[in-house]
Amino acid sequence: MTSYQDKPWLAQLTEAQRAPVQPPPSTLHAFRAAVRAVPDRTALAYFDGRLSYAETDALSDGVAAHLAARGFRRGDRAAVMLQNTPHFVLALLGVWKAGGVVVPVNPMYKSAEMRHILDDAEVTAVICADRTWDGFLRATAAGAPSVRIALTACERELQTRDDARVLRGEPLGPQEDADDLLAVARGAGRLRAAPADPGLTADDVALISYTSGTSGTPKGATNTHGNIAYNAERQRTGLGLPEGATYFALAPLFHITGMVCELAACVANAGTLALAYRFEAGVVLDAFLEHRPAYTVGPSTAYMALMAHPGVTRDHFASFVTMSSGGAPLPPVLVEKFRAGFGPYLHNGYGLTECTAPCASVPPGRQAPVDKVSGTLAVGVPGPDTVVRILGEDGRELPFGEPGEIAVRGPQVVPGYWRRPDATAEAIPDGELRTGDIGFMDPDGWLYVVDRKKDMINASGFKVWPREVEDVLYSHPAVREAAVVGVPDAYRGETVKAYVSLRPGAAPQPAELAAYCKERLAAYKYPREVEILAELPKTTSGKILRRELRHRA
């Protein structure tokens, strides 16, 4: 019998895609190579603003020099809490140039969430928007004994077009207890020399990326420079984009997908990274026309919003060589509707924070198969240096086609969690990541993700995977978004409940949607309850928050 170690998925890759990659030790090394090769090429495009590679290098030198002058040392941690703006990139590069570790933080976090990260990572420096600092972070940081340095950014700066749909209000002005990021970047480089090259290696920690904490207190995954550089180089060689291509940051950069597949992959290709603050469908479509990007990656929910925008046309997507989806399940019906309406085929992908974004993806030029039994769309195939296995409850490999826990081994898997040896031993025994996701692999090497292990619904002893019910709901013409959860039931123990949001102008009754599912699913699977909401709760990376819906139920 074919085993997972035989890597049957290699047959799905071209010779170029199968070739081993030789990444530099870090994205900082790749950035410096781009500065030497194409100093005048645009590195960052932010609305009408542009920064070349040379300008980005000089400004991030200024940030690094300021941090070093304030006592920031190699290995110190800096929390970066910014949207998709040039300031984020300047902060990231500046911290790395100073030898530090970046702790990317969701700008939607509140005080308690931020305080946990500041304390757990023993953060030395905080870099955030001026409004965030004034709103709550000043007080939160004051209670964190490790924080000694604060830099704030007015995210309107470096954007020459005044677009009130994206950024509202005026900058707050200088903060008495924080330095201005751009003032530091522009001035410190002239006043002080940049710190000496910290000599980062592939084994040094680049990021402490905190998980969402759906199963407990958020843990910090230690993404190394080698983890990031490997996946960035795999993206560069595997996507087949022209050198210097424009990448559009649809996914947030503070999320591992945006960090690796957009920012790091763009730098590896000496490309231009186009930024638009945060996702708003109309603004993103305008940016597509202005920047004409060749590549982007985002969650399925973002593509749904773009498709639903009243002004969208095929021309908005005409420049793309490849478009990818990751971070949230991709319903097969969405792939077909998008291709029929706008042209590009959405390439699925699968990854986690702990494997530094993708560990499987649909190669360019290929289309993901749909499992005939479950209707699940394949998430892709692993890379040549990666082994994905499907394990049973006893930890043994399961035959092809049988669902079990997905396990991943490869150069992108993190060495562990920040100062959590017990959690590391449980989740990454002997360097193999146990993902907590349930899936299966077919004999040709295509990987299918069924659902999260913890999201399985037990209805009268029958297993119901929410993803299967959601895919049926997405095939209804009125449904825009769908999420399925288990709710207590006196008779069945648990029963299926669906939450949906509707397309503009649609008005089906909940009973109609339940009946639609009943016609297409086994009796124990269809939702006994359907609730219609204006919007489903989501993370900023676009993942629908089932845990909030379970709490609501």
Backbone hydrogen bonds, N-H to C=O, Kabsch-Sander energy under -0.5 kcal/mol:
donor,donor_aa,acceptor,acceptor_aa,energy
6,D,3,S,-1.2
7,K,4,Y,-1.7
10,L,7,K,-1.8
11,A,8,P,-1.3
12,Q,9,W,-2.0
13,L,10,L,-1.5
18,R,14,T,-1.7
19,A,15,E,-0.9
30,A,26,S,-1.6
31,F,27,T,-2.7
32,R,28,L,-2.3
33,A,29,H,-1.9
34,A,30,A,-1.9
35,V,31,F,-2.3
36,R,32,R,-2.0
37,A,33,A,-2.1
38,V,34,A,-3.2
41,R,38,V,-1.4
43,A,51,L,-2.7
44,L,51,L,-2.1
45,A,273,L,-2.4
46,Y,49,G,-2.3
47,F,275,L,-1.0
49,G,46,Y,-2.7
51,L,44,L,-2.3
53,Y,41,R,-2.0
54,A,39,P,-2.6
56,T,52,S,-2.6
57,D,53,Y,-2.2
58,A,54,A,-2.3
59,L,55,E,-2.6
60,S,56,T,-2.2
61,D,57,D,-1.8
62,G,58,A,-1.7
63,V,59,L,-1.7
64,A,60,S,-2.4
65,A,61,D,-2.8
66,H,62,G,-2.2
67,L,63,V,-2.5
68,A,64,A,-2.5
69,A,65,A,-2.3
70,R,66,H,-1.6
71,G,68,A,-1.6
72,F,67,L,-2.6
75,G,99,G,-2.7
76,D,73,R,-2.4
78,A,101,V,-2.8
79,A,125,A,-2.6
80,V,78,A,-0.5
80,V,103,V,-1.9
81,M,79,A,-0.6
81,M,127,I,-3.1
82,L,80,V,-0.5
84,N,277,Y,-2.5
85,T,83,Q,-1.9
88,F,85,T,-0.9
89,V,85,T,-1.0
90,L,86,P,-2.6
91,A,87,H,-2.6
92,L,88,F,-2.6
93,L,89,V,-2.7
94,G,90,L,-2.3
95,V,91,A,-2.6
96,W,92,L,-2.2
97,K,93,L,-2.8
98,A,94,G,-1.5
99,G,96,W,-1.8
100,G,95,V,-2.9
101,V,76,D,-2.9
102,V,206,A,-2.5
103,V,78,A,-3.0
105,V,80,V,-2.6
109,Y,106,N,-2.1
114,M,110,K,-2.5
115,R,111,S,-2.8
116,H,112,A,-1.8
117,I,113,E,-1.4
118,L,114,M,-2.8
119,D,115,R,-2.3
120,D,116,H,-2.9
121,A,117,I,-2.6
123,V,118,L,-1.9
124,T,77,R,-2.7
125,A,77,R,-1.7
126,V,149,I,-2.2
127,I,79,A,-2.9
128,C,151,L,-2.1
129,A,81,M,-0.9
130,D,153,A,-2.3
133,W,129,A,-2.2
134,D,130,D,-2.4
135,G,131,R,-2.2
136,F,132,T,-2.3
137,L,132,T,-2.3
138,R,133,W,-2.0
140,T,136,F,-2.0
141,A,137,L,-3.2
142,A,138,R,-1.7
143,G,139,A,-0.8
143,G,140,T,-0.9
144,A,141,A,-1.6
147,V,144,A,-1.4
148,R,124,T,-3.0
149,I,124,T,-1.9
151,L,126,V,-2.8
152,T,179,D,-2.7
153,A,128,C,-1.8
155,E,153,A,-0.8
157,E,154,C,-1.7
159,Q,156,R,-1.3
160,T,158,L,-0.5
163,D,161,R,-1.2
164,A,162,D,-0.8
166,V,163,D,-1.7
167,L,163,D,-1.9
178,A,175,Q,-0.9
179,D,150,A,-2.5
181,L,152,T,-3.5
184,V,180,D,-2.5
185,A,181,L,-2.6
186,R,182,L,-2.7
187,G,183,A,-2.4
188,A,184,V,-2.6
189,G,184,V,-0.5
190,R,187,G,-0.8
191,L,187,G,-1.6
192,R,188,A,-3.0
204,D,201,T,-1.2
206,A,223,N,-2.3
207,L,223,N,-2.3
208,I,102,V,-1.9
209,S,207,L,-0.6
209,S,221,A,-2.6
210,Y,208,I,-0.7
211,T,219,K,-2.7
216,G,213,G,-1.4
221,A,209,S,-2.9
221,A,219,K,-0.8
222,T,416,G,-2.4
223,N,207,L,-1.0
223,N,221,A,-1.3
224,T,222,T,-0.5
225,H,204,D,-2.6
226,G,202,A,-2.6
228,I,224,T,-2.0
229,A,225,H,-2.7
230,Y,226,G,-2.4
231,N,227,N,-1.9
232,A,228,I,-2.5
233,E,229,A,-2.3
234,R,230,Y,-2.5
235,Q,231,N,-2.1
236,R,232,A,-2.3
237,T,233,E,-2.6
238,G,234,R,-2.2
239,L,235,Q,-2.4
240,G,236,R,-0.7
244,G,269,N,-2.2
245,A,242,P,-1.6
247,Y,245,A,-0.5
247,Y,272,T,-3.0
248,F,295,Y,-2.7
249,A,247,Y,-0.5
249,A,274,A,-2.6
250,L,248,F,-1.7
251,A,297,V,-1.0
255,H,252,P,-1.3
258,G,252,P,-0.7
259,M,255,H,-2.7
260,V,256,I,-2.2
261,C,257,T,-2.1
262,E,257,T,-0.6
262,E,258,G,-1.0
263,L,258,G,-2.5
264,A,259,M,-2.6
265,A,260,V,-2.0
266,C,262,E,-1.9
267,V,263,L,-2.3
268,A,264,A,-2.4
269,N,265,A,-1.2
270,A,267,V,-1.8
271,G,266,C,-3.0
272,T,245,A,-1.8
273,L,43,A,-2.9
274,A,247,Y,-3.1
274,A,272,T,-0.7
275,L,45,A,-3.3
277,Y,84,N,-1.9
278,R,276,A,-1.5
284,V,280,E,-2.6
285,L,281,A,-2.4
286,D,282,G,-2.0
287,A,283,V,-2.3
288,F,284,V,-2.1
289,L,285,L,-1.5
290,E,286,D,-2.0
291,H,287,A,-3.0
292,R,288,F,-1.7
294,A,246,T,-2.8
295,Y,246,T,-1.3
296,T,322,T,-0.8
297,V,248,F,-0.6
298,G,324,S,-1.6
302,A,299,P,-0.9
303,Y,299,P,-1.4
304,M,300,S,-2.2
305,A,301,T,-1.9
306,L,302,A,-2.3
307,M,303,Y,-2.5
308,A,304,M,-1.7
309,H,305,A,-0.7
309,H,306,L,-0.8
312,V,309,H,-1.6
316,H,313,T,-0.9
317,F,314,R,-1.6
318,A,315,D,-1.2
320,F,317,F,-1.1
321,V,294,A,-2.3
322,T,294,A,-2.0
323,M,345,Y,-0.6
324,S,296,T,-2.4
325,S,347,H,-2.5
326,G,298,G,-1.3
334,L,331,P,-0.8
335,V,331,P,-1.4
336,E,332,P,-1.8
337,K,333,V,-2.4
338,F,334,L,-2.6
339,R,335,V,-2.2
340,A,336,E,-2.5
341,G,337,K,-2.1
342,F,338,F,-2.8
343,G,338,F,-0.7
343,G,339,R,-1.5
346,L,344,P,-0.5
347,H,323,M,-2.8
347,H,345,Y,-0.6
348,N,346,L,-0.6
349,G,325,S,-0.5
350,Y,360,A,-2.8
352,L,357,A,-1.1
355,C,352,L,-1.0
356,T,353,T,-1.8
357,A,352,L,-2.0
359,C,350,Y,-2.9
360,A,350,Y,-1.6
361,S,381,V,-2.0
362,V,348,N,-2.4
366,R,363,P,-2.2
371,D,376,T,-2.9
375,G,371,D,-2.2
378,A,369,P,-2.6
379,V,447,L,-2.7
380,G,447,L,-0.8
381,V,361,S,-2.5
383,G,359,C,-0.6
386,T,383,G,-1.5
387,V,409,R,-2.7
389,R,407,A,-2.5
391,L,389,R,-0.5
391,L,405,E,-2.8
392,G,396,R,-2.8
395,G,392,G,-2.1
398,L,390,I,-2.7
401,G,441,M,-2.0
402,E,399,P,-1.9
404,G,439,G,-2.5
405,E,391,L,-2.4
406,I,437,D,-2.6
407,A,389,R,-2.7
408,V,433,L,-2.2
409,R,387,V,-2.2
413,V,410,G,-1.5
414,V,354,E,-2.8
418,W,220,G,-3.7
420,R,417,Y,-1.7
424,T,420,R,-2.4
425,A,421,P,-2.5
426,E,422,D,-1.8
427,A,423,A,-2.4
428,I,424,T,-2.9
431,G,428,I,-1.6
432,E,429,P,-1.9
433,L,408,V,-2.9
433,L,431,G,-0.6
434,R,427,A,-3.2
435,T,406,I,-2.2
435,T,433,L,-0.8
438,I,451,D,-3.6
439,G,404,G,-2.8
440,F,448,Y,-2.1
442,D,446,W,-2.2
445,G,442,D,-2.3
447,L,380,G,-2.9
448,Y,440,F,-2.9
450,V,438,I,-2.8
450,V,448,Y,-0.6
451,D,438,I,-1.5
453,K,436,G,-2.9
455,D,452,R,-1.3
456,M,453,K,-1.0
457,I,464,V,-2.7
459,A,457,I,-0.8
459,A,462,F,-2.4
460,S,458,N,-0.7
460,S,492,R,-2.5
462,F,459,A,-2.1
464,V,457,I,-2.6
468,E,465,W,-1.3
469,V,465,W,-1.0
470,E,466,P,-2.7
471,D,467,R,-2.3
472,V,468,E,-1.2
473,L,469,V,-2.1
474,Y,470,E,-2.6
475,S,471,D,-0.8
475,S,472,V,-0.8
476,H,473,L,-1.7
479,V,476,H,-1.4
480,R,501,S,-2.8
481,E,501,S,-1.5
483,A,499,Y,-2.3
485,V,497,K,-2.6
487,V,495,T,-2.4
489,D,493,G,-1.6
493,G,489,D,-2.1
494,E,492,R,-1.1
495,T,487,V,-2.3
497,K,485,V,-2.6
498,A,529,E,-2.6
499,Y,483,A,-3.1
500,V,531,E,-2.2
501,S,481,E,-1.9
503,R,478,A,-2.6
506,A,503,R,-2.1
512,E,509,Q,-0.7
513,L,509,Q,-1.5
514,A,510,P,-2.3
515,A,511,A,-2.4
516,Y,512,E,-1.9
517,C,513,L,-1.8
518,K,514,A,-2.3
519,E,515,A,-1.7
520,R,517,C,-1.3
521,L,517,C,-1.3
525,K,522,A,-1.8
526,Y,522,A,-1.3
528,R,496,V,-1.6
529,E,496,V,-1.2
531,E,498,A,-2.8
533,L,500,V,-2.9
533,L,531,E,-0.5
539,T,543,K,-2.6
542,G,539,T,-1.8
545,L,537,P,-2.7
546,R,544,I,-1.3
549,L,545,L,-1.3
550,R,546,R,-2.7
551,H,547,R,-2.0
552,R,548,E,-2.3
553,A,549,L,-2.4
